[in-house]
């Protein structure tokens, strides 16, 4: 005989939210720390032509794993699945910190090791991102989620502020390896809080995870990212390697679509896309990730090379972007909870974000730090309108039983957008840089390994310095120019979103599910903090 359902008390919700905020900070903080420390890592290991892969591997690992984590949470309960993701993330962090230290190989293999371990870290991060949003969906009904998801967006913004600052301090005063080791105490705290305070209903269904669909999706997405990364850089666009990868991507995704139509529990239910709002917000999430990851990775590069900022100061220079996103996310979240209206926010956010990208495309060697700060503030405000509004709309478009899959899909499209953005922006940057006077700055000492000698850049004088920095600023501003072409589509798509009333309660558990751990009622009907 099952026990009465456990009700989520106010203290429990508050403690769980605290643990979730730590977990979200883990995933976001690490990427921002690494972005700031990346020039120093490249200088030590070489391989500037592959530096975007340190980010791409993380994003790719996150991308291919989010649908799997989301579905596992739907089928087997979110607590165990989420805590497992935290452990995977921490293992990946520890391995990243040991890259090139002699444990697995010397400095000559350091970049390869770091890229591989970043992929492991990304696998865990995928579970963190989708798990946080799905657990909030279990705890809080849609009408109340705007406030809590706004808080999570605020934590993400704080992590983006703290990341460059902590990363800059670590890079300037300690070893870059601590950019990864810093995750270990934070992750331990999150594990302790969530293991002892989080009590969620856990349901098991008769179906098994769709491993075939997951494998096909992973192959297809990996092939696409390799095409965008290597095309026009490592290989010609019409080379057998690129064409082969393109064919592989098309075939894998075509077979994936067939498999998903026939499997009882698809890893990415195609039926979700029959809902207009869900389909639109998925594309918007893709474009948001595209822009966000592009900005985060090229702004520190501009600040440390063209503006001559230290790693720590480059983190401080990102504060306007983070401040804009933090304030707007909190205000928008509370406004949605109070009014129940949300359609206008992605429209306004898309317009402002496109304007911010347009302003950043004006960056050159003469742009003052005040001007670039104002440009970043505009971009941050636009992103603040969109960050959690997109997740809220996605979750409100599906039944509670598909919450994990919907959260995973929404996170997936944002992540794949980021993967495309980093890869494509990296290719645009490299191609624009090639042949310019700045190209030699990436040759490193003796021209080996493609290392970026930041100290040598600082010592340049006269016409040589002007030509090199001009080439760098031109390549970076060219990246933002291309970003504008993608972000202008966001407000156009958002215009077609239909204002569907936010539900005041969560749905009942999935039909046919067997309640476990004495949790028979939907936790979303419990009182919230």
C-alpha distance (Angstrom), angle and dihedral (degrees) to the residues before:
residue distance angle dihedral
X1 . . .
X2 3.77 . .
X3 3.78 121.4 .
X4 3.80 123.7 -117.9
X5 3.74 116.0 -81.4
X6 3.77 117.1 -88.8
X7 3.76 112.6 -120.1
X8 3.77 119.2 -141.9
X9 3.79 104.5 -120.5
X10 3.78 122.2 -154.5
X11 3.83 94.5 -104.6
X12 3.81 90.3 49.8
X13 3.81 92.7 51.7
X14 3.78 91.5 48.6
X15 3.80 93.7 49.8
X16 3.80 91.7 46.4
X17 3.80 91.6 50.0
X18 3.79 89.0 50.7
X19 3.81 90.6 53.6
X20 3.81 91.6 45.5
X21 3.78 90.8 51.8
X22 3.80 90.3 53.7
X23 3.80 90.1 49.4
X24 3.80 93.1 49.6
X25 3.78 89.9 47.1
X26 3.82 88.0 54.0
X27 3.79 93.1 58.1
X28 3.81 95.8 42.0
X29 3.80 99.3 36.7
X30 3.78 93.4 55.3
X31 3.79 95.3 54.3
X32 3.80 91.8 49.5
X33 3.81 93.3 47.0
X34 3.78 91.3 50.8
X35 3.81 92.5 48.0
X36 3.79 89.9 58.7
X37 3.81 94.9 42.0
X38 3.81 94.2 43.8
X39 3.82 97.9 91.4
X40 3.83 89.5 55.1
X41 3.81 91.9 46.9
X42 3.79 90.3 51.1
X43 3.80 90.3 48.7
X44 3.83 91.0 53.8
X45 3.80 99.0 42.2
X46 3.82 101.6 26.3
X47 3.79 121.0 -143.1
X48 3.81 100.7 116.5
X49 3.80 87.5 164.3
X50 3.82 87.1 65.0
X51 3.81 99.4 37.8
X52 3.80 93.6 109.4
X53 3.82 88.3 60.6
X54 3.81 89.8 70.6
X55 3.80 85.7 65.2
X56 3.80 96.8 31.8
X57 3.82 92.9 55.0
X58 3.81 90.2 54.0
X59 3.79 93.4 46.5
X60 3.80 91.9 44.7
X61 3.81 91.7 51.3
X62 3.80 89.2 49.4
X63 3.79 92.3 46.9
X64 3.78 99.7 51.5
X65 3.81 93.5 42.8
X66 3.81 103.1 47.7
X67 3.83 96.8 78.3
X68 3.81 89.7 48.3
X69 3.80 94.3 49.3
X70 3.81 91.0 46.4
X71 3.78 94.3 51.4
X72 3.80 93.3 43.8
X73 3.79 88.1 55.5
X74 3.82 91.1 51.5
X75 3.79 92.2 50.2
X76 3.79 105.1 37.0
X77 3.81 106.9 20.1
X78 3.77 128.7 -84.0
X79 3.80 102.6 -112.9
X80 3.80 100.0 67.5
X81 3.79 92.0 37.2
X82 3.80 92.3 49.8
X83 3.81 94.7 47.5
X84 3.81 89.1 49.6
X85 3.79 89.4 54.8
X86 3.81 90.0 52.8
X87 3.83 90.5 53.2
X88 3.83 92.1 49.0
X89 3.80 90.1 50.2
X90 3.80 92.4 51.0
X91 3.81 92.5 48.6
X92 3.80 89.5 51.6
X93 3.82 90.4 48.6
X94 3.79 92.5 52.9
X95 3.81 91.8 48.1
X96 3.83 91.7 49.1
X97 3.77 90.1 53.8
X98 3.81 90.6 54.1
X99 3.83 94.9 50.1
X100 3.80 113.1 130.9
X101 3.81 92.1 -0.2
X102 3.79 94.8 117.1
X103 3.80 95.6 -100.1
X104 3.81 92.0 102.2
X105 3.80 99.7 7.0
X106 3.79 144.0 -37.0
X107 3.79 131.8 -78.2
X108 3.80 90.1 -80.4
X109 3.81 89.5 68.6
X110 3.79 95.1 34.2
X111 3.80 96.7 103.9
X112 3.82 92.4 47.9
X113 3.80 91.4 49.2
X114 3.79 92.4 47.1
X115 3.81 92.6 51.1
X116 3.83 91.6 49.5
X117 3.81 93.9 47.5
X118 3.79 91.6 45.8
X119 3.80 87.1 59.7
X120 3.82 89.3 55.2
X121 3.78 89.6 48.6
X122 3.80 89.3 50.0
X123 3.80 91.4 54.0
X124 3.80 89.2 59.4
X125 3.80 93.0 42.6
X126 3.80 89.9 56.9
X127 3.80 88.9 60.4
X128 3.79 91.9 47.6
X129 3.79 95.1 52.1
X130 3.78 98.2 45.6
X131 3.81 92.9 37.2
X132 3.80 94.9 55.7
X133 3.79 92.5 52.0
X134 3.82 94.8 43.7
X135 3.81 93.0 48.0
X136 3.81 90.6 51.4
X137 3.80 85.6 50.7
X138 3.82 88.4 56.0
X139 3.78 93.3 47.5
X140 3.79 101.4 40.6
X141 3.85 132.1 39.5
X142 3.84 117.8 -125.2
X143 3.82 95.3 -100.2
X144 3.83 89.9 58.8
X145 3.81 97.7 38.3
X146 3.78 95.8 83.6
X147 3.80 90.9 70.5
X148 3.80 95.1 46.6
X149 3.77 95.8 40.9
X150 3.79 87.5 48.6
X151 3.80 86.8 56.3
X152 3.80 90.1 51.1
X153 3.80 89.5 49.1
X154 3.79 87.3 51.2
X155 3.80 89.9 53.1
X156 3.79 88.9 49.6
X157 3.80 89.7 52.6
X158 3.81 91.4 47.6
X159 3.80 88.9 49.9
X160 3.79 89.2 51.7
X161 3.80 89.0 52.2
X162 3.79 95.0 43.7
X163 3.81 92.8 42.2
X164 3.81 97.9 64.5
X165 3.80 90.9 39.4
X166 3.79 94.8 49.2
X167 3.79 91.0 39.2
X168 3.79 91.2 50.1
X169 3.81 92.7 48.2
X170 3.80 91.8 47.6
X171 3.80 92.3 46.5
X172 3.80 94.1 48.1
X173 3.81 99.0 39.8
X174 3.82 108.9 20.6
X175 3.79 136.4 22.7
X176 3.80 119.5 -64.5
X177 3.82 85.7 -123.8
X178 3.79 88.9 78.0
X179 3.80 87.2 65.2
X180 3.80 83.4 77.9
X181 3.80 101.5 30.2
X182 3.82 90.7 58.0
X183 3.83 87.3 72.5
X184 3.80 92.9 65.9
X185 3.82 100.3 72.9
X186 3.81 91.6 40.2
X187 3.79 91.1 50.0
X188 3.80 91.6 47.7
X189 3.80 90.2 53.6
X190 3.82 91.5 49.3
X191 3.80 91.7 49.7
X192 3.80 92.2 50.3
X193 3.80 95.4 47.8
X194 3.80 96.4 44.3
X195 3.82 96.6 41.7
X196 3.80 91.1 54.4
X197 3.81 102.6 36.3
X198 3.81 109.2 28.7
X199 3.81 112.9 93.4
X200 3.79 111.5 172.2
X201 3.82 132.0 165.4
X202 3.80 109.8 -98.5
X203 3.80 118.9 -154.5
X204 3.76 130.6 -173.2
X205 3.79 123.7 -159.3
X206 3.77 129.3 -163.9
X207 3.80 93.6 -112.0
X208 3.79 129.6 91.3
X209 3.76 128.2 -130.7
X210 3.79 114.2 -86.1
X211 3.81 97.6 -114.7
X212 3.81 93.4 163.2
X213 3.79 91.1 55.1
X214 3.80 90.7 45.8
X215 3.81 91.5 51.3
X216 3.81 93.3 47.9
X217 3.80 91.9 47.5
X218 3.81 91.2 49.2
X219 3.80 92.4 50.2
X220 3.79 92.7 47.5
X221 3.79 95.6 47.8
X222 3.81 93.2 43.7
X223 3.79 90.6 51.8
X224 3.81 91.4 50.3
X225 3.80 92.6 50.0
X226 3.81 90.9 48.6
X227 3.80 89.7 52.2
X228 3.80 91.9 52.6
X229 3.80 92.2 43.6
X230 3.81 100.4 45.2
X231 3.81 100.5 29.4
X232 3.79 110.5 108.0
X233 3.82 90.1 -2.1
X234 3.80 114.3 59.2
X235 3.81 93.0 11.1
X236 3.79 137.2 15.1
X237 3.79 115.3 -95.8
X238 3.82 90.4 -115.3
X239 3.81 94.9 44.0
X240 3.83 119.4 122.8
X241 3.81 90.0 -112.6
X242 3.81 95.3 56.5
X243 3.79 94.9 39.6
X244 3.81 89.9 48.1
X245 3.79 91.9 51.8
X246 3.80 90.6 48.1
X247 3.79 91.2 52.6
X248 3.81 90.5 46.5
X249 3.81 90.5 51.9
X250 3.80 93.2 50.3
X251 3.81 93.6 46.9
X252 3.81 94.7 45.4
X253 3.80 93.4 49.4
X254 3.81 92.7 44.2
X255 3.81 91.6 53.0
X256 3.81 88.7 43.2
X257 3.82 90.1 57.3
X258 3.81 90.6 51.3
X259 3.81 92.8 48.2
X260 3.81 92.8 48.4
X261 3.81 91.5 54.5
X262 3.81 91.8 56.8
X263 3.80 106.3 35.7
X264 3.85 117.4 94.1
X265 3.82 93.6 -135.0
X266 3.83 108.0 27.1
X267 3.79 117.2 -162.1
X268 3.81 88.7 -132.7
X269 3.83 108.8 21.7
X270 3.79 107.3 -141.8
X271 3.80 89.6 -157.6
X272 3.81 88.3 74.3
X273 3.78 89.4 70.6
X274 3.79 91.5 61.1
X275 3.80 84.8 77.8
X276 3.81 107.1 86.1
X277 3.78 95.4 -148.2
X278 3.80 92.7 50.4
X279 3.80 92.6 48.4
X280 3.81 92.8 48.1
X281 3.78 95.1 45.9
X282 3.81 90.5 48.8
X283 3.81 90.4 58.8
X284 3.80 90.6 44.3
X285 3.81 89.7 51.0
X286 3.80 89.2 51.9
X287 3.81 91.2 53.5
X288 3.81 91.9 44.4
X289 3.80 91.7 54.1
X290 3.78 89.4 45.0
X291 3.80 92.2 56.7
X292 3.80 98.2 36.1
X293 3.80 97.9 53.5
X294 3.78 91.8 42.5
X295 3.79 92.6 54.4
X296 3.78 94.7 43.9
X297 3.80 94.2 54.0
X298 3.79 101.8 41.6
X299 3.79 101.1 40.2
X300 3.84 94.0 66.8
X301 3.81 88.7 47.0
X302 3.82 90.2 54.3
X303 3.79 92.4 46.2
X304 3.81 95.9 48.4
X305 3.80 96.6 43.4
X306 3.82 110.6 28.1
X307 3.82 98.1 27.0
X308 3.82 93.4 36.1
X309 3.81 95.1 -132.2
X310 3.78 122.3 159.4
X311 3.79 118.6 -117.2
X312 3.81 90.2 -100.5
X313 3.79 93.8 48.0
X314 3.81 91.8 47.4
X315 3.80 86.4 59.3
X316 3.80 90.5 52.0
X317 3.78 90.8 48.7
X318 3.83 89.1 60.4
X319 3.81 91.7 60.1
X320 3.85 95.2 96.8
X321 3.80 91.5 57.3
X322 3.80 92.4 48.7
X323 3.81 93.5 43.3
X324 3.79 91.5 54.3
X325 3.78 92.4 49.0
X326 3.83 94.0 45.0
X327 3.81 97.3 50.6
X328 3.80 95.9 42.2
X329 3.84 93.6 46.2
X330 3.81 91.9 54.0
X331 3.81 93.9 45.3
X332 3.81 93.3 46.3
X333 3.82 92.4 47.7
X334 3.80 93.2 53.0
X335 3.79 92.2 43.3
X336 3.81 91.7 53.8
X337 3.82 91.2 49.4
X338 3.81 91.4 49.7
X339 3.80 98.9 43.3
X340 3.81 104.9 22.7
X341 3.82 88.8 -136.4
X342 3.78 122.1 122.5
X343 3.83 112.5 148.1
X344 3.81 95.8 94.7
X345 3.82 94.5 56.3
X346 3.83 100.3 68.3
X347 3.81 89.1 45.2
X348 3.80 93.8 53.2
X349 3.79 91.3 39.3
X350 3.78 92.3 53.8
X351 3.80 92.8 51.4
X352 3.81 93.3 48.1
X353 3.82 93.7 44.3
X354 3.81 91.4 51.9
X355 3.80 89.0 49.6
X356 3.79 90.2 51.2
X357 3.80 92.1 51.7
X358 3.79 89.5 48.3
X359 3.80 90.9 53.8
X360 3.81 91.7 48.4
X361 3.80 89.3 53.6
X362 3.82 86.0 67.0
X363 3.82 93.0 64.2
X364 3.80 114.2 127.0
X365 3.81 139.2 150.5
X366 3.82 91.4 -77.7
X367 3.81 96.8 50.7
X368 3.81 108.6 118.7
X369 3.79 122.7 -135.1
X370 3.80 88.9 -113.9
X371 3.81 91.3 56.4
X372 3.80 94.1 46.7
X373 3.83 89.4 47.6
X374 3.80 90.8 55.3
X375 3.80 90.5 48.4
X376 3.81 90.4 51.9
X377 3.80 92.0 47.4
X378 3.81 90.0 57.3
X379 3.80 91.1 49.9
X380 3.81 91.5 48.2
X381 3.81 92.3 51.7
X382 3.80 90.4 52.4
X383 3.79 92.4 49.2
X384 3.82 90.4 48.1
X385 3.81 90.6 60.6
X386 3.80 90.6 53.0
X387 3.81 110.1 33.6
X388 3.79 103.1 86.2
X389 3.79 98.3 10.2
X390 3.79 88.3 72.6
X391 3.83 92.2 53.7
X392 3.80 92.3 45.9
X393 3.81 92.3 53.2
X394 3.81 91.4 47.2
X395 3.82 92.9 51.4
X396 3.81 93.3 44.8
X397 3.82 89.6 54.8
X398 3.83 95.6 64.3
X399 3.78 140.0 53.1
X400 3.80 119.0 -97.0
X401 3.81 91.6 -107.0
X402 3.81 89.6 63.4
X403 3.80 95.0 44.5
X404 3.79 94.9 110.8
X405 3.78 93.6 46.5
X406 3.81 91.4 47.5
X407 3.81 92.7 47.0
X408 3.79 89.4 47.2
X409 3.80 92.1 49.1
X410 3.81 92.8 48.4
X411 3.80 91.3 48.7
X412 3.80 89.6 43.8
X413 3.80 93.9 57.0
X414 3.80 92.0 46.4
X415 3.81 89.6 49.4
X416 3.80 95.0 46.2
X417 3.78 87.5 49.1
X418 3.79 88.2 53.9
X419 3.79 91.0 47.7
X420 3.79 91.0 51.1
X421 3.78 90.9 44.2
X422 3.79 95.9 52.1
X423 3.80 92.2 43.4
X424 3.79 97.1 44.7
X425 3.80 94.7 40.1
X426 3.79 89.4 48.5
X427 3.80 90.8 52.5
X428 3.82 91.6 46.7
X429 3.79 90.6 48.8
X430 3.82 94.1 47.8
X431 3.80 93.6 46.3
X432 3.80 92.8 48.0
X433 3.79 91.3 46.8
X434 3.80 94.7 48.8
X435 3.76 112.4 97.9
X436 3.81 93.9 15.5
X437 3.79 125.5 112.4
X438 3.80 87.7 -105.5
X439 3.79 92.1 63.3
X440 3.78 91.8 83.2
X441 3.81 90.3 57.9
X442 3.79 87.9 68.9
X443 3.78 94.8 50.9
X444 3.78 92.8 81.2
X445 3.74 126.4 -160.5
X446 3.77 108.1 -15.0
X447 3.78 89.8 -5.3
X448 3.79 93.0 -85.3
X449 3.75 126.5 138.9
X450 3.76 96.0 2.4
X451 3.80 91.1 -94.7
X452 3.80 118.1 175.7
X453 3.83 108.3 -130.2
X454 3.80 102.7 -156.5
X455 3.80 92.4 176.5
X456 3.80 90.9 55.6
X457 3.81 89.4 51.6
X458 3.79 90.5 55.6
X459 3.82 91.6 52.9
X460 3.80 95.2 54.8
X461 3.80 115.9 111.3
X462 3.77 140.7 -173.7
X463 3.78 122.8 -3.1
X464 3.80 93.1 -11.7
X465 3.80 92.1 58.1
X466 3.80 91.5 46.1
X467 3.81 92.2 50.4
X468 3.82 94.9 46.8
X469 3.79 95.8 46.1
X470 3.78 89.9 43.2
X471 3.79 90.3 55.5
X472 3.80 91.9 48.4
X473 3.80 94.6 48.3
X474 3.79 91.0 46.1
X475 3.82 92.0 52.8
X476 3.81 92.5 47.4
X477 3.82 95.3 46.1
X478 3.81 88.2 47.9
X479 3.81 88.0 59.6
X480 3.81 91.3 56.0
X481 3.79 91.4 46.0
X482 3.80 89.2 59.6
X483 3.80 90.0 45.2
X484 3.81 89.6 60.4
X485 3.80 90.0 60.1
X486 3.81 89.6 60.0
X487 3.80 100.7 39.0
X488 3.81 95.3 53.7
X489 3.81 86.8 70.7
X490 3.83 91.8 63.7
X491 3.85 99.2 75.9
X492 3.81 90.5 40.7
X493 3.81 91.6 56.0
X494 3.82 92.9 40.6
X495 3.81 90.2 57.1
X496 3.82 89.3 69.4
X497 3.82 94.8 53.6
X498 3.79 111.7 116.7
X499 3.81 118.4 -133.8
X500 3.82 101.9 -120.4
X501 3.84 113.7 -177.2
X502 3.80 112.6 -106.4
X503 3.80 112.1 -114.4
X504 3.81 115.9 -113.1
X505 3.84 92.5 -149.1
X506 3.77 137.8 29.0
X507 3.80 122.4 -109.1
X508 3.78 124.0 -102.8
X509 3.82 119.6 -91.0
X510 3.82 119.1 -75.8
X511 3.78 115.2 -71.4
X512 3.77 112.2 -98.8
X513 3.80 94.5 16.5
X514 3.78 119.5 138.2
X515 3.81 113.2 -132.8
X516 3.79 115.7 -130.9
X517 3.80 135.8 -173.0
X518 3.80 90.4 32.1
X519 3.80 93.0 -70.6
X520 3.78 108.6 130.6
X521 3.79 100.2 148.3
X522 3.77 128.9 70.0
X523 3.76 107.3 -97.7
X524 3.78 90.6 -143.9
X525 3.81 89.4 76.5
X526 3.79 91.4 61.5
X527 3.79 120.3 100.9
X528 3.77 115.0 -89.8
X529 3.76 132.3 -146.1
